[in-house]
Amino acid sequence: MAKTIYVLNGPNLNLLGTREPDIYGRQTLADVEKLCRDTAARFRLSAECRQTNREGELVDLIHEAGSKQAAGIIINAGAYSHTSIAIHDALVGVRIPTVEVHVSNVYARESFRHQSFIAKAAFATLCGFGIEGYGLAINGLAARIGAVAKA
């Protein structure tokens, strides 16, 4: 059976494709999930994709990833990246290799987006690549955990 990575998306990411397309693009959350599943499969990994608008539910999903011994976590916590010590603590607590992803370049935006509590719990952060950042994150995670791409 393939090892599982959790792809966790936070608030408002269900609106991808319609929310501020000049910033976030026109691709949808379904496009993100397909990209993640396809990229993970190249490394014999499976992607468990979840989205929630609730902070506590993101914490619960991180705990679930820990209890199910997930191989890694890709997380776009949305605005919670800049505010949530609880999500930071959950990631530190489960000790699973984590990559933070943002669709937009948060450093080219409002100053309140320049701080991330999630980044402090992740081994890498990607931002500004659009949804392609998720694929890059999975590639980096695969390298970190020693997953080899199919020939």
N, C-alpha and C positions, 0 to 999 in steps of 0.2 A: 504494500500500500504506500502511496505517495505521502511524504511529509507535508504537513499543512502550514501555510503562512496565513495569518489573519491580515486582511486589508480593512482597516477601520476608518470610516469617514464620519466626520462630525456635522455640526449644525449647518444647515443651508446647502450642503453639497447635493442634496436631493433636487435642488433647483438648477444644477449645472445644465447649460444649454439655453436657459431662459434668463437667468439672473446675471445682469451686467455682462453681456456677451463680449463687450469691448475689453473687459478685464479677464474673464474666465473662459471665453471662447464659446463655441456653439455645440461642442460635444457634451453628451449627457453622462449621468452616473452609470447608465447601462453600458455606454462606451468604455468608461473607466473599468468597470467590472469585467468586460470581455477582454480588454487589453491585459488586465492582471491575470485572468485565468489562462490566457494564451501564453503570456510570458512565463508564468510559473510552470506551466506544462513543459516548456522547453527544458526545464531543469528537473523534471520528474517531481515537481512540487504541485500541490493543489492550493488554490486560493479560496479562502472562506471570506467572502465580501459582506460587510455589514455597514449600515449607515443609521445614525440616530441623531436627533436634535437635542438629546438630553445628556448632560454631563455624567450623571450617575450611571446611566446605561453604558456609556463608553468605559467607565471604570469597571462595570460588571463584565463587559466583553473582554477587557484586558485580563481580568481575573480568569475568565473562561479559557482564554488562550493559554494562560499559565497552567490551569488544571488539566488541560488537554495536551500539554507539552508541545505546543506549537513550535515550529522551527524558527519562526520569526514574526515580526509585526511590521506592517507598513501602516503609518497613521497620518491622516490629515485631520487634525482635530479642529480645523477651522478657527473661529475666533477663540475657542477654548485654549488654543496654543499659547495665547498671550495672557491668559488669566488663571488657568487651572493648575493649582498645586496638587489637587487630588489626582488628576490624570498623570502628572509627573510621578507622584508617589506610587501609583499603581504600576507604572512601567518599571520603576526602580525595584519595586517589590517582587515582580514576577521574573526579573532577570532574563528576559528574552531579547535577543538581538533586534533592535528597532531602528527603522528609518522613518524620519519625519518628511512629509511631502507637502508642498503647497503648489497649487496650480499657477498662481501669480507670483511675481517677484515681490515678496513682502517688504524688501528693503528699498524698493522704488515707490513705496506707498506711504501711508500715514505713519508717523513716528511711533504710535502705540503698537504697530505691528512689528516693530524691530526687535522686540523681546519675545522669546519663546521659552516657556517652562518645559515644553516637550523636547526641545533641542538638547537640553541639559540631561535628558534621560535616554537619548538616542545616540547611536554611534555615527550617524550621518544625517544630514538635512539637505533636501533638494527643493529649490523653488525657482519659478519662472519658466519652466519648460512646458507649461500647459499640462495636459493629461499624460503626455509622454514621460513626465517625471515619475509616474508610477512604474512604468516599465524600467526606467533607469534604476529606480529604487530596488526593484526585484532583482535586477542584474547584480547590483551591489550587495544585496543581502545574500544572494546565492553564492557569490564569491566569498563573503564573510563566513558562511557556514560550510563551505566546501562542496556545495552542490555543483555538479558538472552538467553542462548542456548536453542534450542528446546529439549524437553524431548525425 
